[in-house]
């Protein structure tokens, strides 16, 4: 997947390439919005690859695929009674980048915990007693309009402001028709 390129010469794709160049050198948090299948994960990977965190972990947590009882475990990990540790995505991504895909699907109570981590740069594992400090660049993506999700009470406004220092919007392919022949050629060559 990481070997794929951002293909297209539409105005939207050209703008995104420019944004990637500018944003990658910063440590800022980013929200990438667009329809499912439009390339949000690819954009996040490109940003990570061009950043100073390249060579460090790139971890993906998909908010749409998780059982709602597992969000906390997947994010923060757990210290079990027998002394074993289950590491969460935040620890796995330490010094690197964490992409939270479909962040709009994360429950409100977990959103508040993510906000706390962004403010304090530390957290406790489930059943843990000591703070775990992390240095993670957070990139989030959504196929929903988060401002609308805030209005209907499904997303925290304070978290939105923390994660959207930069916003990249990728259009659907319907709005980038000029990119279709280039994509067909690119994937035909990849497949053959």
N, C-alpha and C positions, 0 to 999 in steps of 0.2 A: 504493500500500500504506500509506504513512504517513498517508493521510487516513482510514483506517479507525479506528473506535472500538472500545474494549473493551466489548462488548455483553453484558449479563446483569445479573440482580439476585440471583443465587444467593449464598450465603454466601461461597463461594470467590472469585467475581469481586469482590464488595464488599471482601473482605479484600485482594485484590491491588490494587485501586484505592487503598486506604489505604496499603499498602506502597509503591506507586509514589510517592505524595505525600511520604512520609517519606524514602525512599531517594534520590530524585532530587536532593535538595539536598546530599547527601554526595558524597564522592569514592570511596566504598567499592566494592570489587569485589563482583560479584553472580553467583550461579549461579541459573539458571531451569530448573526441571525439570518434565517433563510429557510426555505422549505426543505422537507426531508429529502435526502439524496442530492442536495445541491453542491456539496463539497465543503461543508463546515469543518469536518475533521481534517480534511486535506489542508485547509488554510491554517488550522491550529498547528499541524505538523510542520508546515513550512515556516511558521513563526518560530517554533521551537528550534528548528534546524538552523535558522539564521541568527539565533540569539546566542549570548555567551553561555547559556545553559546547554547548548548542543553537546552531546557526549554524556550528559546526565539523563536520568530517567524521564521518559514521556509516558505518563500513566493516564488511562482513560477510565472514567467512572460514568457509566451510562444510566442516567436517572430514570429512563423509560423502561429499562429491563430489570430493575431491582424489585424484589418483593418489598413492600413498604415497611416491613419489620426489620429489614437488613441494611437500611441506609446508614444508620449509626455505626454498625459493625464494619461495613465496607469503607466508610470514611475514616474512622478513628481506631479500628482494631480493638483487640481485647486481651486482657490478662486473665488467663484461666486459673482455676483453683490449683491445678497441678503444676503451676509455674510456667507453663508454656505461653508463648505470646503469638497472637495472630496480628499481623501488621495490616493496617488500613491503608487506603490510597494516599492519604496525606503523608504518611511516613515513607511509603514506597516512592513517592515523588520528591522527597527531600532533595534540595539543591537543583531540582529539575522543574518540570512543568506538569501540572495536573489539569487535564481537560475534564470538566463536568459537562457532559453532553446531556441535552434535555433537562437543563437545570430547573425549568418550570415544573417538572414532575416531582421535584423534591418536596416533601411535606414541610409545612410552615415551621414546625418545632425543630426540624433539622436545619432549615434555613437560618434560624436564629443561632444555632451552634456554629454554622459555617461563618456567619457574621462575626461571632466572638473570636474565631481562629484568625480571621483577617485582621481584626483589631489587635489581638494580643500576640499573634504568631506562635501560639502554643495551645495545647489541648491535653486532655487526659484520655487514655484508652478506656474502654468499658471495663469496669472493676479495677481500674488503675488508681494509684495513689499519687504518683508524681507527674509533674508536667513534662510533656514532650515538646521541645522547641523545634520548629520547622521553618525552613526557608524554601518556599514553594511559589512559583509563578502560577497564578490561576488564570485559566482561560475557560470561559463558559460558552455554551451554545444553546440555541433554542429555535424551534420551528414555530413558536408562538410569539405573539406581540406581548412582551413583558410589561409594557406600560398598561396595556389592557388587563393583564393578569393582576396587576397591582390594584386597578380600579375595582375588580370584582372580588378582591380579597384573597387571591390565590398566591400572591408573591409579595414579599416584604420590600417596601420602597427603599428602606435604608440599605438593604443588601444590594438592590439594583444599582444604587449610586456607587457602592463599593466595587462592584464587578464590572461596571461599564465606563471605566476611565476612557477607553477607546471602544468604539463600536464599528464593526464591519458588517455590512449587509450584502449578502449575495442574492442576486435575483434568481428566480426560477428559470429553467431553460426556455420556457415560453416567452420570456422577455429578453432572451439572448439567442435568438434564432440564428444569427450570423455565426455563432460558435458551433452549431451542430455539425456542419461538414468537417470542421477541424477536429472535433471530438471523434467522429466516425473514422477519419483517417488515422488518428492517434491510436485508438483502441484496435483498429484492424491491424496496424503494425505491431502493437504489443502482443496481440493474440497469435499472430503468425510469426 
